[in-house]
């Protein structure tokens, strides 16, 4: 195993318990994207959309299990980069994978900051550049405040965000005597075309589960990490899946899939249809969800830079831990500055789509890394390892989604 190069005696504080880590995971997974994603998936799969989410959850669970075992083997920050280096001893690939993870966080946070400005503009008049600057400074200070404090704040917002989704679910279930039977009654007749609709929606729904991988990048700040991290990853995925399934079922039973597909704000539309009232509450919750997602991405990206620096892949100055906050302040300041620069550029939609494809490429590398590690060292004394077929199937699933997205993008270019 490679040794870490520690330049400071001060180390990261292990302040994250299982509940806090699960809430952190839910914050990274159940993001603001679900507010728009519901309509797009309904457009792809129609009333079969809940099954699309179920299939996407099954696909995501393979990589989630791989992350769980890898974190048990190597409970360090810069998880993805470290895993690849341990598996293949390819320094340049390890560095590239880590930087791809950082890039994903930067672009995601910048896009979310821009989204926050757009939502805020519906309530008050804002000066975009100045507001972006102030929001990024606030996020940077919160991220550098302390891991337990900043994640506790993110966890509180996550609870509010999930609460908003559960309100819609509760309203929908309350208005239907038996929603499961009602949903089954709307399903189309069984034929092979239905599988195509489910797969089309699942490919899109898979993005709703991306985020759990960020949890391993705070591994050095988790109590009893070898036990807590795998449990937190699985709990995050199970809770996310249940919320998505119920939310999607209520959505298609309340508003037709065709109408959902046309809406830029499908969940506020569902809320208005269920209550006959103004949907400002859901919009406000969405506003907090967006800023919460940006905060979590900044925390994650700073930890990856810190972890890569401890491995000697990046400048040692990024390993500096502040004595009082016990957080990587220099790495956090760098990440915040880059997010500010990207947010000021403006339109990041194309870059964000490209980064999503790159994140799935990282997933393929992670599954391949675990397969290689298990071939070399199949047994461990302190826990039962996964069957080797799980990372193999996870590799092909992740690679298949990447190839499908690339083919889709090429098809759009040729039209």
C-alpha distance (Angstrom), angle and dihedral (degrees) to the residues before:
residue distance angle dihedral
X1 . . .
X2 3.76 . .
X3 3.77 115.7 .
X4 3.78 120.7 -126.6
X5 3.79 117.9 -120.1
X6 3.80 105.6 -134.4
X7 3.79 114.2 -166.1
X8 3.80 95.7 177.5
X9 3.78 131.2 50.5
X10 3.79 89.1 -145.4
X11 3.80 110.0 90.0
X12 3.78 135.7 -168.6
X13 3.80 113.9 -77.5
X14 3.79 117.3 -115.3
X15 3.79 96.6 -134.8
X16 3.82 102.5 138.5
X17 3.80 119.5 102.0
X18 3.82 125.0 -171.0
X19 3.85 95.0 -92.1
X20 3.82 92.7 48.4
X21 3.80 91.7 46.2
X22 3.82 91.9 50.0
X23 3.81 90.3 50.3
X24 3.82 89.2 48.3
X25 3.82 88.6 51.1
X26 3.80 92.4 48.1
X27 3.80 88.8 49.5
X28 3.81 91.3 54.9
X29 3.82 94.0 42.3
X30 3.81 105.5 37.8
X31 3.77 97.1 52.3
X32 3.75 135.4 159.5
X33 3.81 89.2 -84.9
X34 3.80 91.7 80.6
X35 3.81 89.0 70.0
X36 3.81 90.4 66.5
X37 3.81 97.5 26.0
X38 3.79 94.4 67.3
X39 3.80 92.0 67.1
X40 3.79 95.3 45.1
X41 3.81 93.5 50.6
X42 3.80 91.0 46.3
X43 3.80 87.3 53.9
X44 3.82 91.0 52.5
X45 3.82 100.7 41.7
X46 3.80 106.6 17.8
X47 3.81 112.6 -161.0
X48 3.81 88.5 -8.5
X49 3.82 89.7 69.4
X50 3.86 95.0 106.0
X51 3.81 88.3 57.3
X52 3.80 88.9 50.8
X53 3.81 88.9 57.3
X54 3.81 90.3 47.7
X55 3.80 91.6 52.8
X56 3.81 91.1 45.9
X57 3.81 89.4 52.2
X58 3.81 90.3 52.6
X59 3.81 90.2 51.2
X60 3.81 93.0 47.2
X61 3.80 92.6 47.1
X62 3.81 91.2 66.5
X63 3.80 93.1 60.3
X64 3.82 90.9 38.9
X65 3.81 90.3 57.4
X66 3.80 89.9 48.3
X67 3.80 90.7 52.6
X68 3.81 89.7 49.2
X69 3.81 93.9 55.9
X70 3.80 93.9 41.9
X71 3.80 91.3 52.7
X72 3.80 89.6 51.2
X73 3.80 89.8 52.7
X74 3.82 95.5 42.0
X75 3.84 112.7 19.9
X76 3.81 96.9 -174.8
X77 3.81 138.3 120.1
X78 3.83 116.5 -100.6
X79 3.80 85.1 47.7
X80 3.80 100.1 174.0
X81 3.81 94.9 45.1
X82 3.80 92.0 45.9
X83 3.82 93.2 48.5
X84 3.81 93.1 52.3
X85 3.80 92.0 47.5
X86 3.80 92.4 49.9
X87 3.80 91.1 49.0
X88 3.80 102.3 45.4
X89 3.83 107.0 9.8
X90 3.81 87.5 -132.3
X91 3.77 103.5 144.8
X92 3.78 96.0 -172.4
X93 3.82 93.2 49.7
X94 3.79 90.7 47.8
X95 3.79 90.8 51.0
X96 3.81 91.4 46.6
X97 3.81 93.1 50.2
X98 3.80 91.3 50.2
X99 3.79 92.4 48.9
X100 3.81 90.9 48.0
X101 3.79 88.6 55.6
X102 3.81 90.2 49.5
X103 3.80 91.0 47.7
X104 3.78 90.4 52.3
X105 3.80 90.2 53.4
X106 3.81 93.4 46.4
X107 3.79 95.3 49.8
X108 3.78 93.0 42.2
X109 3.82 92.6 50.7
X110 3.82 92.1 45.8
X111 3.79 92.2 49.2
X112 3.81 90.1 48.3
X113 3.82 91.5 50.4
X114 3.81 88.9 53.3
X115 3.80 89.2 47.2
X116 3.80 89.7 51.3
X117 3.81 90.7 53.2
X118 3.80 90.1 51.4
X119 3.80 93.2 50.5
X120 3.79 92.5 44.0
X121 3.80 89.6 53.1
X122 3.80 89.1 64.2
X123 3.80 89.9 64.0
X124 3.82 105.1 32.6
X125 3.79 137.3 9.8
X126 3.81 110.2 -96.7
X127 3.79 137.2 -172.6
X128 3.83 99.8 -133.9
X129 3.82 102.0 -149.1
X130 3.79 95.3 44.0
X131 3.80 92.1 44.3
X132 3.82 91.7 49.7
X133 3.81 89.5 51.5
X134 3.81 93.0 50.0
X135 3.82 93.5 44.8
X136 3.82 92.6 49.8
X137 3.81 92.0 48.2
X138 3.81 90.2 50.5
X139 3.81 91.6 48.3
X140 3.81 91.4 48.4
X141 3.81 91.9 51.7
X142 3.80 92.0 47.9
X143 3.82 91.7 48.6
X144 3.81 91.1 50.2
X145 3.79 94.1 44.2
X146 3.81 95.3 88.1
X147 3.78 132.9 -64.2
X148 3.80 96.8 -109.0
X149 3.82 92.5 44.0
X150 3.82 96.9 44.9
X151 3.80 93.7 42.7
X152 3.81 90.3 45.5
X153 3.81 88.7 56.0
X154 3.80 90.6 46.0
X155 3.80 88.9 47.7
X156 3.82 90.9 53.5
X157 3.81 91.1 51.9
X158 3.82 89.6 45.3
X159 3.81 89.5 55.9
X160 3.82 89.9 51.6
X161 3.80 90.9 47.0
X162 3.81 93.6 49.3
X163 3.79 88.7 43.3
X164 3.81 89.3 59.2
X165 3.80 91.1 52.3
X166 3.80 91.3 46.8
X167 3.82 90.6 51.2
X168 3.81 88.7 59.2
X169 3.82 90.4 46.2
X170 3.81 92.0 48.8
X171 3.81 93.2 47.8
X172 3.78 90.5 49.7
X173 3.80 95.6 47.2
X174 3.82 91.3 45.8
X175 3.81 91.7 57.2
X176 3.80 94.3 51.0
X177 3.81 122.9 65.9
X178 3.79 92.4 -153.6
X179 3.82 111.8 5.7
X180 3.80 94.4 178.7
X181 3.81 92.7 57.0
X182 3.82 90.7 43.1
X183 3.81 90.4 52.2
X184 3.82 93.1 47.1
X185 3.82 89.0 51.1
X186 3.83 89.3 58.7
X187 3.81 94.7 51.1
X188 3.81 116.0 111.8
X189 3.78 121.5 -115.6
X190 3.78 114.0 -76.5
X191 3.79 114.2 -93.5
X192 3.80 139.2 133.3
X193 3.80 92.0 -95.5
X194 3.80 88.7 68.1
X195 3.80 89.9 65.0
X196 3.80 89.2 57.0
X197 3.81 90.5 52.0
X198 3.80 91.9 49.1
X199 3.80 93.0 48.4
X200 3.80 91.8 47.4
X201 3.79 90.8 53.7
X202 3.82 92.9 41.6
X203 3.79 91.8 56.4
X204 3.80 88.6 56.9
X205 3.83 94.9 38.6
X206 3.81 90.0 54.7
X207 3.81 88.0 75.9
X208 3.81 89.2 62.1
X209 3.81 88.1 65.9
X210 3.80 97.2 48.2
X211 3.80 108.3 108.3
X212 3.79 104.6 62.9
X213 3.81 88.2 92.3
X214 3.81 89.9 67.9
X215 3.80 89.3 69.4
X216 3.82 93.7 75.0
X217 3.80 90.6 60.4
X218 3.82 91.2 71.0
X219 3.83 91.7 49.0
X220 3.81 93.4 120.7
X221 3.82 89.6 57.9
X222 3.82 97.1 51.4
X223 3.78 124.1 100.0
X224 3.83 113.7 -122.4
X225 3.79 87.6 -2.7
X226 3.82 98.8 -174.7
X227 3.80 90.7 61.1
X228 3.80 101.5 28.1
X229 3.83 99.8 48.5
X230 3.85 99.7 55.8
X231 3.81 90.8 44.9
X232 3.80 91.7 48.6
X233 3.82 92.7 49.6
X234 3.81 92.6 51.4
X235 3.83 93.4 43.9
X236 3.81 90.3 49.5
X237 3.80 91.4 52.5
X238 3.82 94.5 45.3
X239 3.83 94.2 48.3
X240 3.82 92.1 45.1
X241 3.81 91.2 50.1
X242 3.82 93.6 50.5
X243 3.80 92.2 48.9
X244 3.82 92.7 47.1
X245 3.82 93.6 47.7
X246 3.80 94.4 49.8
X247 3.80 93.2 41.8
X248 3.80 92.9 50.3
X249 3.80 92.5 46.9
X250 3.81 92.1 51.2
X251 3.82 91.4 45.3
X252 3.82 96.6 54.4
X253 3.82 92.0 42.4
X254 3.82 91.7 51.1
X255 3.81 101.3 40.4
X256 3.79 124.7 21.6
X257 3.83 115.3 -105.0
X258 3.81 90.7 -117.9
X259 3.82 91.5 55.9
X260 3.80 91.8 45.2
X261 3.79 89.8 52.5
X262 3.81 91.2 54.7
X263 3.81 94.4 50.9
X264 3.82 123.2 92.4
X265 3.82 88.7 -160.9
X266 3.82 105.3 36.2
X267 3.81 99.1 166.1
X268 3.81 95.8 53.6
X269 3.82 85.2 48.4
X270 3.82 90.5 53.4
X271 3.81 90.5 47.2
X272 3.83 92.5 51.4
X273 3.80 90.5 48.0
X274 3.82 92.0 50.4
X275 3.81 97.8 44.9
X276 3.80 106.7 20.5
X277 3.79 85.9 -133.9
X278 3.80 136.2 114.7
X279 3.82 113.7 -77.6
X280 3.82 96.9 -142.3
X281 3.82 90.7 118.3
X282 3.81 92.5 58.5
X283 3.80 90.7 45.7
X284 3.83 91.0 52.3
X285 3.80 90.8 49.4
X286 3.79 88.2 50.3
X287 3.80 88.3 52.5
X288 3.80 91.1 56.0
X289 3.79 91.2 43.3
X290 3.80 90.3 57.3
X291 3.80 95.6 50.8
X292 3.81 90.4 43.5
X293 3.80 90.4 55.3
X294 3.81 91.1 50.6
X295 3.83 91.8 51.5
X296 3.80 92.3 51.0
X297 3.82 92.1 48.6
X298 3.82 90.7 52.9
X299 3.82 91.2 49.8
X300 3.80 90.6 49.5
X301 3.82 96.9 46.6
X302 3.82 92.2 49.0
X303 3.82 90.5 53.0
X304 3.79 92.1 50.7
X305 3.82 91.5 51.5
X306 3.81 89.3 47.8
X307 3.80 91.6 49.2
X308 3.80 93.7 47.8
X309 3.81 90.4 49.0
X310 3.82 90.5 53.1
X311 3.82 87.4 54.5
X312 3.79 90.7 52.9
X313 3.81 94.5 -111.9
X314 3.82 94.7 114.4
X315 3.84 134.5 29.9
X316 3.81 114.2 -61.2
X317 3.81 91.8 -126.5
X318 3.82 87.7 77.1
X319 3.83 89.7 65.5
X320 3.81 91.5 67.1
X321 3.80 112.0 124.3
X322 3.81 118.4 -163.6
X323 3.81 110.1 -121.9
X324 3.81 95.9 -137.1
X325 3.81 103.3 38.0
X326 3.83 94.3 30.3
X327 3.80 89.6 -144.6
X328 3.84 130.2 121.5
X329 3.81 95.8 -101.4
X330 3.82 98.1 174.0
X331 3.81 91.7 50.4
X332 3.81 89.7 46.0
X333 3.83 91.9 50.0
X334 3.82 90.9 49.8
X335 3.80 92.4 49.4
X336 3.82 92.2 47.3
X337 3.82 91.0 50.4
X338 3.80 92.3 50.6
X339 3.81 91.7 47.2
X340 3.82 89.1 51.4
X341 3.81 91.5 50.9
X342 3.81 93.1 48.3
X343 3.82 92.8 45.0
X344 3.81 90.5 53.7
X345 3.82 91.2 52.7
X346 3.78 90.0 69.3
X347 3.81 122.7 -152.7
X348 3.79 108.6 58.9
X349 3.80 98.9 156.4
X350 3.80 95.5 109.7
X351 3.80 93.1 44.4
X352 3.80 91.0 47.6
X353 3.82 90.8 53.3
X354 3.80 90.4 49.4
X355 3.79 90.7 48.5
X356 3.81 90.8 52.2
X357 3.79 88.9 56.6
X358 3.81 89.5 48.7
X359 3.82 90.2 51.0
X360 3.78 90.1 55.8
X361 3.79 87.6 49.3
X362 3.81 86.5 56.2
X363 3.82 88.3 52.3
X364 3.79 89.4 54.5
X365 3.83 90.0 51.2
X366 3.83 90.9 48.5
X367 3.80 93.9 53.2
X368 3.79 90.7 45.0
X369 3.81 89.6 49.6
X370 3.82 93.0 53.1
X371 3.81 90.6 48.0
X372 3.81 90.2 53.5
X373 3.81 93.0 45.7
X374 3.81 92.2 48.9
X375 3.80 90.9 50.5
X376 3.79 89.5 53.6
X377 3.82 98.2 38.2
X378 3.84 109.9 14.8
X379 3.82 98.7 166.6
X380 3.79 133.0 55.7
X381 3.77 126.5 -173.5
X382 3.80 101.2 -136.7
X383 3.82 102.4 48.7
X384 3.80 143.5 14.9
X385 3.83 110.8 -98.9
X386 3.79 124.7 -134.7
X387 3.81 121.3 -96.9
X388 3.81 108.5 -90.9
X389 3.81 92.6 -121.9
X390 3.83 91.6 70.1
X391 3.85 96.7 70.4
X392 3.82 90.0 39.3
X393 3.81 92.6 56.1
X394 3.82 89.6 40.2
X395 3.80 89.5 55.9
X396 3.80 93.3 52.3
X397 3.82 93.0 45.0
X398 3.82 93.1 51.1
X399 3.80 92.7 43.4
X400 3.79 91.0 47.4
X401 3.80 92.6 53.9
X402 3.82 90.6 48.6
X403 3.81 92.3 50.3
X404 3.82 91.0 46.5
X405 3.82 91.4 51.4
X406 3.80 92.0 46.9
X407 3.81 90.8 49.5
X408 3.81 89.8 48.8
X409 3.81 91.2 49.8
X410 3.80 92.1 48.6
X411 3.79 89.5 48.7
X412 3.82 90.3 54.6
X413 3.81 90.7 50.4
X414 3.80 92.5 52.7
X415 3.81 94.6 48.8
